[in-house]
Amino acid sequence: CNCNSIALYNMSKEEAGIPLIEDCVKTFFIKYYTSPEVCSSFERLYQNVDGTLDKFAAFWSVVSKRFSSNPWVIGYDPINEPWPANFYKDWSIFYTQSKFDLESLYPLLKKIEQVIRMNDENSIYFWEPA
């Protein structure tokens, strides 16, 4: 149990700075997805800024180890709806065919696959394109 999580849970949304889900769903999600903050977050993940990708890989190591022998788990989908990083810095990731996939997404997916395969050689590994 994380004490910080408990403290956040007991705070009002104003105190924690976190909007209620009811407020979030009033806007179509693509507006949030294209925000500079989300784009920067994806960029940090793909470029391993401050070890973000390493922490992501460590997470998948724990998950795959935990579920490798579970007969009800058929596979792993490490990143749902990957976003092409920070298009505010580089518009070419949208108009240069496969640039994002080859330079950012594929290396991330290969790294996570290697981590998962260390614990589970048989389950399906799902790759979602951008």
TIDOTI-334548 format. One record per atom (N, C-alpha, C, O, CB): residue number from 1; atom name; x, y, z. Coordinates in steps of 0.001 Angstrom, whole numbers. Each point is the difference from the previous one (the first is absolute). Glycine has a CB too. Example, Ala and Ser with C-alpha at 12.3 -4.5 7.8 and 13.67 -1.06 7.14 Angstrom:
BEGIN
i, at, x, y, z
1, N, 13190, -5690, 7800
1, CA, -890, 1190, 0
1, C, 900, 1200, 0
1, O, 1036, -19, 665
1, CB, -2928, -1154, 581
2, N, 1542, 2223, -1966
2, CA, 820, 1190, 60
2, C, -770, 1090, 730
2, O, 509, 1108, 169
2, CB, 675, -1736, -2314
END
This chain:
BEGIN
i, at, x, y, z
1, N, 839, -1179, 0
1, CA, -839, 1179, 0
1, C, 888, 1249, 0
1, O, 968, 86, 756
1, CB, -2813, -1340, 465
2, N, 1510, 2194, -2058
2, CA, 771, 1227, -113
2, C, -699, 1100, 804
2, O, -1140, 366, -287
2, CB, 2009, -1049, -2010
3, N, -176, 1197, 3295
3, CA, -599, 1051, 852
3, C, -383, 1227, -810
3, O, -1008, 642, 294
3, CB, 2364, -1463, 1631
4, N, -565, 1159, -2944
4, CA, -336, 1149, -834
4, C, -1312, -233, -739
4, O, -792, 927, -171
4, CB, 3230, -409, -88
5, N, -2668, -1754, -179
5, CA, -1247, -320, -678
5, C, -1183, 168, 934
5, O, -1047, 510, -400
5, CB, 2270, -2098, -1081
6, N, -1057, 1162, 2722
6, CA, -1083, 146, 988
6, C, -271, 1477, 247
6, O, -1156, 418, 64
6, CB, 1788, -2610, 1024
7, N, 420, 2978, -949
7, CA, -181, 1435, 232
7, C, -729, 638, -1171
7, O, -910, 805, 199
7, CB, 2996, -752, 1193
8, N, -1685, -413, -2635
8, CA, -685, 540, -1181
8, C, -1454, -440, -36
8, O, -882, 779, -363
8, CB, 3046, -780, -885
9, N, -2414, -1255, 1626
9, CA, -1351, -533, -21
9, C, -910, 787, 938
9, O, -1173, 211, -305
9, CB, 2090, -2477, -250
10, N, -387, 2695, 1678
10, CA, -796, 708, 995
10, C, -131, 1493, -286
10, O, -756, 688, 686
10, CB, 1488, -2377, 957
11, N, -18, 2203, -2634
11, CA, -68, 1419, -342
11, C, -1154, 258, -962
11, O, -446, -892, -722
11, CB, 2929, 1109, 1065
12, N, -2943, 1001, -331
12, CA, -961, 401, -1017
12, C, 743, 167, -1315
12, O, 1229, 81, -11
12, CB, -2712, 1065, 1726
13, N, 758, -1092, -2818
13, CA, 673, 157, -1289
13, C, 756, 1320, -67
13, O, 1051, 80, -636
13, CB, -2819, -1483, -443
14, N, 1248, 2432, 1724
14, CA, 682, 1289, 1
14, C, 1323, -79, 762
14, O, 1008, 555, -436
14, CB, -3232, 601, 289
15, N, 2212, -1848, 1287
15, CA, 1221, -148, 801
15, C, 1067, -811, -739
15, O, 1184, 335, 50
15, CB, -2577, -194, 2029
16, N, 977, -1191, -2753
16, CA, 939, -888, -686
16, C, 350, 497, -1394
16, O, 987, -438, -590
16, CB, -1913, -1455, 1895
17, N, 120, 2805, -1832
17, CA, 255, 483, -1359
17, C, -384, -1007, -1070
17, O, 487, 70, -1128
17, CB, 1348, 1293, 2046
18, N, -2708, -2301, -565
18, CA, -402, -1057, -923
18, C, -1482, 184, -321
18, O, -828, 52, 910
18, CB, 2588, -1658, 15
19, N, -2099, 1705, -2201
19, CA, -1414, 160, -346
19, C, -775, -1306, 188
19, O, 575, -1087, -61
19, CB, 61, 2878, -1575
20, N, -1905, -1676, 1857
20, CA, -864, -1174, 83
20, C, -185, -590, -1391
20, O, 49, 721, -997
20, CB, -1236, 232, 3016
21, N, 977, -2246, -2083
21, CA, -205, -674, -1283
21, C, -1208, 594, -722
21, O, -21, 66, -1229
21, CB, 1040, -2180, 2158
22, N, -2012, 2539, -175
22, CA, -1191, 594, -618
22, C, 364, 1262, -784
22, O, -599, 292, -1035
22, CB, -821, -1224, 2895
23, N, 2405, 1674, -1358
23, CA, 457, 1192, -700
23, C, 820, -375, -1241
23, O, -105, 649, -1041
23, CB, 116, 611, 3224
24, N, 794, -2301, -2060
24, CA, 869, -412, -1108
24, C, -795, -495, -1207
24, O, 360, 292, -1140
24, CB, 1388, -887, 2813
25, N, -2816, -145, -1432
25, CA, -743, -589, -1114
25, C, -880, 1012, -734
25, O, -654, -351, -982
25, CB, 679, -1795, 2221
26, N, -47, 3373, -782
26, CA, -760, 1032, -699
26, C, 703, 442, -1279
26, O, -613, 630, -862
26, CB, -314, 128, 3054
27, N, 2185, -1080, -2315
27, CA, 801, 362, -1169
27, C, 463, -1266, -687
27, O, 424, -945, 664
27, CB, 324, 3095, 418
28, N, -823, -2183, -2417
28, CA, 459, -1160, -765
28, C, 1473, -248, 295
28, O, 796, 939, 21
28, CB, -2495, -480, -1840
29, N, 2067, -1717, 2045
29, CA, 1335, -312, 506
29, C, 1132, 444, -913
29, O, 1102, 241, 492
29, CB, -2122, -2145, 650
30, N, 803, 2023, -2432
30, CA, 1082, 395, -904
30, C, 521, 1395, 339
30, O, 1158, 318, -271
30, CB, -2158, -1754, -1525
31, N, 146, 2263, 2388
31, CA, 454, 1329, 411
31, C, 1050, -111, 1100
31, O, 963, 767, 24
31, CB, -3201, 198, -643
32, N, 2054, -1913, 1523
32, CA, 998, -224, 1043
32, C, 1246, -659, -578
32, O, 1125, 353, 352
32, CB, -2955, -558, 1352
33, N, 1616, -752, -2591
33, CA, 1106, -757, -582
33, C, 959, 889, -783
33, O, 1198, -277, -59
33, CB, -2694, -1703, -62
34, N, 985, 3027, -467
34, CA, 849, 894, -799
34, C, 527, 1185, 802
34, O, 594, 920, -563
34, CB, -1893, -1594, -1439
35, N, 1085, 652, 3299
35, CA, 505, 1103, 828
35, C, 1526, -60, 68
35, O, 579, -1083, -89
35, CB, -2716, 1087, 1454
36, N, 2788, 1144, -1208
36, CA, 1467, -5, 121
36, C, 497, -882, 1152
36, O, 1069, -602, -99
36, CB, -1060, 2907, -856
37, N, -775, -2380, 2037
37, CA, 414, -804, 1147
37, C, 25, -1490, -339
37, O, 941, -707, 361
37, CB, -1899, 2449, 1160
38, N, -71, -2212, -2209
38, CA, -42, -1418, -372
38, C, 1072, -304, -1038
38, O, 671, -1028, 85
38, CB, -3140, 949, 409
39, N, 2636, 961, -1469
39, CA, 1040, -203, -1017
39, C, 1381, -50, 640
39, O, 828, -833, -370
39, CB, -2260, 2001, -1325
40, N, 1679, -292, 2640
40, CA, 1286, -2, 712
40, C, 183, -1275, 806
40, O, 1110, -526, 88
40, CB, -1191, 3017, 30
41, N, -995, -2988, 467
41, CA, 83, -1233, 784
41, C, 362, -1193, -876
41, O, 840, -818, 376
41, CB, -2524, 1748, 1217
42, N, 1055, -1030, -2754
42, CA, 355, -1080, -931
42, C, 1445, 142, -465
42, O, 724, -990, -95
42, CB, -3118, 846, -656
43, N, 2807, 1357, 465
43, CA, 1386, 235, -420
43, C, 973, -464, 1086
43, O, 1011, -635, -302
43, CB, -1758, 2598, -1102
44, N, 450, -1654, 2640
44, CA, 861, -414, 1120
44, C, 71, -1521, 90
44, O, 1059, -557, 291
44, CB, -1649, 2664, 952
45, N, -522, -2774, -1489
45, CA, -17, -1457, 26
45, C, 888, -562, -1116
45, O, 883, -816, 264
45, CB, -3217, 852, 711
46, N, 2107, 391, -2207
46, CA, 745, -542, -1146
46, C, 1493, 314, 84
46, O, 824, -814, -418
46, CB, -2884, 1057, -971
47, N, 2415, 912, 1918
47, CA, 1408, 393, 71
47, C, 654, -366, 1337
47, O, 1166, 316, 234
47, CB, -1695, 1542, -1804
48, N, -219, -2517, 2432
48, CA, 506, -464, 1293
48, C, 540, 1144, 862
48, O, 1000, -161, 700
48, CB, -450, -2018, -1776
49, N, -1207, 3311, 1020
49, CA, 397, 1146, 821
49, C, -214, -368, 1472
49, O, -1067, -480, 382
49, CB, 462, 2140, -2242
50, N, 1622, -1430, 2668
50, CA, -38, -327, 1434
50, C, -320, -1475, 259
50, O, -549, -341, 1048
50, CB, -162, 2689, -605
51, N, 1049, -3216, -1387
51, CA, -224, -1437, 183
51, C, -1449, -424, -116
51, O, -374, -1061, 499
51, CB, 2338, 1066, 941
52, N, -2792, 810, -2092
52, CA, -1430, -307, -111
52, C, -237, -1334, -700
52, O, -812, -802, 461
52, CB, 325, 3252, -515
53, N, 1182, -2695, -1047
53, CA, -157, -1265, -718
53, C, 536, -1166, 834
53, O, -582, -1084, -6
53, CB, 770, 2308, -2188
54, N, 892, -1009, 2893
54, CA, 539, -1050, 868
54, C, -1018, -384, 1076
54, O, -161, -1180, 309
54, CB, 2500, 2027, -731
55, N, -3022, 140, 989
55, CA, -1025, -270, 1016
55, C, -1201, -714, -620
55, O, -604, -875, 620
55, CB, 1352, 2904, 675
56, N, -1081, -1645, -2515
56, CA, -1086, -657, -731
56, C, 355, -1471, -237
56, O, -845, -881, 159
56, CB, 218, 3076, -1277
57, N, 1872, -2453, 741
57, CA, 462, -1376, -221
57, C, -13, -787, 1315
57, O, -382, -1170, 20
57, CB, 1819, 1953, -1950
58, N, -1027, -152, 3009
58, CA, -15, -673, 1305
58, C, -1430, -376, 396
58, O, -233, -1067, 568
58, CB, 2298, 2348, 121
59, N, -3009, -405, -989
59, CA, -1410, -294, 260
59, C, -424, -1262, -750
59, O, -623, -890, 579
59, CB, 155, 3347, -240
60, N, 810, -2534, -1640
60, CA, -390, -1154, -803
60, C, 726, -1266, 421
60, O, -509, -1101, -212
60, CB, 43, 2640, -1668
61, N, 1630, -1405, 2463
61, CA, 695, -1162, 543
61, C, -788, -587, 1168
61, O, -181, -1214, 93
61, CB, 2395, 2180, -813
62, N, -2675, -95, 1601
62, CA, -787, -451, 1158
62, C, -1314, -627, -474
62, O, -384, -1071, 471
62, CB, 1413, 2885, 974
63, N, -1712, -1150, -2373
63, CA, -1293, -505, -485
63, C, 166, -1354, -683
63, O, -751, -934, 281
63, CB, -56, 3295, -574
64, N, 1787, -2469, -603
64, CA, 170, -1257, -733
64, C, 443, -1138, 914
64, O, -389, -1149, -206
64, CB, 957, 2469, -1831
65, N, 233, -1011, 3032
65, CA, 404, -1030, 958
65, C, -1206, -489, 792
65, O, -164, -1199, 228
65, CB, 2454, 2227, -65
66, N, -3125, -90, 251
66, CA, -1183, -329, 804
66, C, -1012, -846, -773
66, O, -607, -908, 567
66, CB, 949, 3031, 691
67, N, -528, -1831, -2558
67, CA, -1058, -654, -763
67, C, 493, -1073, -961
67, O, -810, -571, -730
67, CB, -440, 2663, 928
68, N, 2532, -2383, -225
68, CA, 539, -952, -978
68, C, -601, -1397, 110
68, O, -110, -699, -1007
68, CB, 2200, 2002, 1055
69, N, -2473, -1713, 1125
69, CA, -563, -1348, 156
69, C, -1517, 9, 145
69, O, -600, -1035, 289
69, CB, 2734, 344, 771
70, N, -2750, 1835, -1254
70, CA, -1456, 103, 114
70, C, -643, -456, -1307
70, O, 206, 636, -1034
70, CB, 6, 1277, 2688
71, N, -981, -2990, -1634
71, CA, -586, -522, -1248
71, C, -1065, 910, -608
71, O, -391, -197, -1150
71, CB, 851, -2069, 2013
72, N, -932, 3252, -117
72, CA, -1046, 892, -488
72, C, 570, 1228, -689
72, O, -746, 774, -600
72, CB, -716, -1577, 2429
73, N, 2753, 989, -1753
73, CA, 653, 1122, -677
73, C, 555, -510, -1324
73, O, 862, -879, -21
73, CB, -279, 2018, 2233
74, N, -1081, -585, -3322
74, CA, 468, -470, -1310
74, C, 1110, 875, -572
74, O, 708, -420, -915
74, CB, -2977, -503, 511
75, N, 2427, 2131, 934
75, CA, 1043, 844, -555
75, C, 110, 1341, 683
75, O, -690, 295, 976
75, CB, 343, -1430, -3105
76, N, 1247, 1941, 1579
76, CA, 313, 1309, 572
76, C, -100, 1074, -1079
76, O, 441, -201, -1131
76, CB, 1072, -875, 2845
77, N, -2089, 2204, -1358
77, CA, -105, 1163, -879
77, C, 663, 1151, 738
77, O, -650, 683, 791
77, CB, -1520, -1500, -1907
78, N, 3462, 1042, 867
78, CA, 744, 928, 850
78, C, -389, 1463, -108
78, O, 194, 751, 956
78, CB, 1611, -2332, -1152
79, N, -2344, 2009, -929
79, CA, -356, 1411, -101
79, C, -1231, 141, -893
79, O, 33, -299, -1193
79, CB, 2388, 997, 1526
80, N, -3500, -237, 281
80, CA, -1258, 178, -710
80, C, -21, 1366, -687
80, O, 265, 1027, 625
80, CB, -1441, -2536, 1029
81, N, 864, 1503, -2919
81, CA, -85, 1229, -795
81, C, 1242, 872, 140
81, O, -77, 1123, 499
81, CB, -2389, -1200, -233
82, N, 3618, -443, -709
82, CA, 1229, 807, 98
82, C, -131, 1291, -793
82, O, -555, 17, -1098
82, CB, 1900, -2106, 1390
83, N, -835, 3147, 268
83, CA, -81, 1314, -633
83, C, 1378, 383, -518
83, O, 1005, -244, 667
83, CB, -2918, 932, 844
84, N, 1967, -87, -2697
84, CA, 1294, 326, -608
84, C, 758, 1134, 678
84, O, 313, 1011, -628
84, CB, -1277, -1794, -1472
85, N, 1246, 612, 3336
85, CA, 891, 897, 737
85, C, -409, 1455, -100
85, O, -1180, 335, 106
85, CB, 2995, -1944, -502
86, N, -829, 2471, 191
86, CA, -247, 1433, 90
86, C, 7, 644, -1384
86, O, 1033, 475, -472
86, CB, 6, -454, 2753
87, N, -2189, -14, -2912
87, CA, -90, 592, -1341
87, C, 157, 1517, 38
87, O, 192, 631, -1039
87, CB, -1684, -2512, 352
88, N, 1412, 2467, 1875
88, CA, 253, 1437, 100
88, C, 1461, 313, -311
88, O, 323, 1092, -468
88, CB, -2151, -889, 2181
89, N, 2697, -1160, -1451
89, CA, 1422, 174, -293
89, C, 372, -512, -1389
89, O, 935, 503, -624
89, CB, -472, -705, 3060
90, N, -1199, -799, -2916
90, CA, 359, -628, -1276
90, C, -1254, -444, -747
90, O, -517, -1093, 228
90, CB, 2709, 331, 751
91, N, -2668, 1614, -1864
91, CA, -1211, -310, -775
91, C, 207, -1165, -954
91, O, -973, -625, -420
91, CB, 321, 3010, 590
92, N, 1880, -2687, -516
92, CA, 249, -1052, -988
92, C, -415, -1382, 494
92, O, -131, -919, -807
92, CB, 2011, 2283, -60
93, N, -2088, -1534, 2161
93, CA, -448, -1314, 465
93, C, -1404, -320, -498
93, O, -422, -1156, 29
93, CB, 1864, 1413, 1994
94, N, -2167, 763, -2479
94, CA, -1316, -240, -582
94, C, 40, -179, -1520
94, O, -756, -806, -542
94, CB, -205, 2125, 2410
95, N, 1812, -595, -2548
95, CA, -48, -68, -1457
95, C, 1119, -819, -639
95, O, -20, -205, -1214
95, CB, -1060, 2396, 1304
96, N, 2037, -2657, 673
96, CA, 1030, -879, -543
96, C, -378, -1430, 370
96, O, 56, -399, 1163
96, CB, 1753, 2205, -991
97, N, -2192, -2556, -1186
97, CA, -523, -1340, 224
97, C, 968, -853, 826
97, O, 1184, -93, -322
97, CB, -2439, 267, -1839
98, N, 760, -772, 3187
98, CA, 704, -943, 877
98, C, 1101, 608, 856
98, O, 669, -733, 729
98, CB, -1186, -950, -2404
99, N, 729, 2983, 1615
99, CA, 1078, 619, 786
99, C, -174, -290, 1493
99, O, 918, -496, 653
99, CB, -709, 2310, -2387
100, N, -1365, -1508, 2256
100, CA, -239, -221, 1418
100, C, 117, -1480, 358
100, O, 643, -364, 985
100, CB, -2137, 2372, -952
101, N, 861, -2859, -851
101, CA, 33, -1437, 289
101, C, 1428, -523, 66
101, O, 349, -741, 919
101, CB, -2564, 492, -2042
102, N, 3038, 628, 160
102, CA, 1366, -514, -59
102, C, 921, 615, 1044
102, O, 832, -698, 580
102, CB, -1184, 322, -2988
103, N, 212, 1677, 2653
103, CA, 929, 688, 893
103, C, -373, -68, 1479
103, O, 875, 29, 865
103, CB, -401, 1462, -2748
104, N, -1766, -1582, 2170
104, CA, -420, 77, 1408
104, C, -782, -1213, 479
104, O, 344, -609, 1013
104, CB, -395, 3046, -1284
105, N, -1002, -2785, -460
105, CA, -890, -1051, 482
105, C, 643, -1383, -68
105, O, -57, -756, 970
105, CB, -1870, 2145, -1702
106, N, 2530, -1724, -392
106, CA, 602, -1328, -148
106, C, 1073, -261, 1061
106, O, -17, -1067, 613
106, CB, -452, 1178, -3070
107, N, 1399, 816, 2698
107, CA, 995, -253, 1057
107, C, -638, -221, 1382
107, O, 450, -858, 758
107, CB, 1165, 2248, -2064
108, N, -2650, -625, 1629
108, CA, -689, -188, 1273
108, C, -626, -1390, 66
108, O, 177, -715, 987
108, CB, -627, 3188, -855
109, N, -279, -2857, -1175
109, CA, -681, -1287, 7
109, C, 977, -1166, 40
109, O, -268, -1007, 655
109, CB, -1600, 2051, -1908
110, N, 2995, -922, 562
110, CA, 1021, -1062, 38
110, C, 581, -134, 1407
110, O, 195, -1113, 489
110, CB, 358, 1540, -2916
111, N, -280, 690, 3070
111, CA, 550, -34, 1360
111, C, -969, -677, 951
111, O, 397, -850, 797
111, CB, 891, 2949, -1253
112, N, -2547, -1730, 378
112, CA, -995, -572, 904
112, C, -210, -1482, -318
112, O, -182, -816, 904
112, CB, -948, 3069, -690
113, N, 1158, -2595, -1502
113, CA, -137, -1417, -363
113, C, 1143, -823, 601
113, O, -238, -1092, 515
113, CB, -931, 1748, -2656
114, N, 2387, -157, 2083
114, CA, 1140, -723, 579
114, C, -187, -210, 1497
114, O, 303, -1072, 523
114, CB, 1192, 2044, -2282
115, N, -1988, 37, 2436
115, CA, -238, -100, 1442
115, C, -1076, -1043, 286
115, O, 162, -839, 886
115, CB, 501, 3255, -589
116, N, -1749, -2361, -1040
116, CA, -1095, -950, 210
116, C, 451, -1419, -308
116, O, -328, -926, 741
116, CB, -1332, 2714, -1302
117, N, 2408, -1971, -526
117, CA, 436, -1339, -405
117, C, 956, -633, 1010
117, O, 140, -1223, 27
117, CB, -429, 1919, -2397
118, N, 935, 97, 3182
118, CA, 852, -560, 1054
118, C, -841, -759, 1033
118, O, 494, -912, 663
118, CB, 1157, 2793, -1004
119, N, -2907, -1501, 468
119, CA, -904, -628, 968
119, C, -1061, -885, -631
119, O, -495, -928, 639
119, CB, 886, 2865, 804
120, N, -740, -1660, -2679
120, CA, -1096, -714, -655
120, C, 298, -134, -1484
120, O, -136, 960, -758
120, CB, -1512, -98, 2463
121, N, 2051, -2050, -2111
121, CA, 370, -232, -1398
121, C, -1180, -379, -881
121, O, 135, -14, -1223
121, CB, 2082, -686, 2028
122, N, -3357, 397, -225
122, CA, -1089, -592, -778
122, C, -1204, 888, -265
122, O, -711, -219, -981
122, CB, 1454, -1864, 1927
123, N, -989, 3058, -119
123, CA, -1200, 826, -175
123, C, 129, 918, -1213
123, O, 1100, 291, -470
123, CB, -1489, -375, 2944
124, N, -740, 521, -2956
124, CA, -46, 907, -1149
124, C, 500, 1369, 428
124, O, -257, 457, 1114
124, CB, -1683, -1728, -2126
125, N, 2653, 1906, 112
125, CA, 479, 1361, 226
125, C, -652, 883, -1063
125, O, 309, -119, -1186
125, CB, 1928, -679, 2188
126, N, -3130, 1673, -579
126, CA, -748, 850, -927
126, C, 766, 1289, -295
126, O, 507, 659, 908
126, CB, -2661, -1620, -39
127, N, 2227, 1305, -2141
127, CA, 628, 1261, -425
127, C, -1083, 868, -618
127, O, -663, -408, -954
127, CB, 2927, -706, 551
128, N, -2438, 2282, 935
128, CA, -982, 926, -573
128, C, 748, 1082, -794
128, O, 943, 604, 511
128, CB, -2586, -1041, 1409
129, N, 1226, 675, -3147
129, CA, 645, 1070, -766
129, C, -493, 1358, 462
129, O, -1034, 117, 658
129, CB, 1266, -1649, -2623
130, N, 522, 2547, 1609
130, CA, -406, 1373, 329
130, C, -1081, 455, -941
130, O, -479, 1129, 109
130, CB, 2755, -621, 771
END
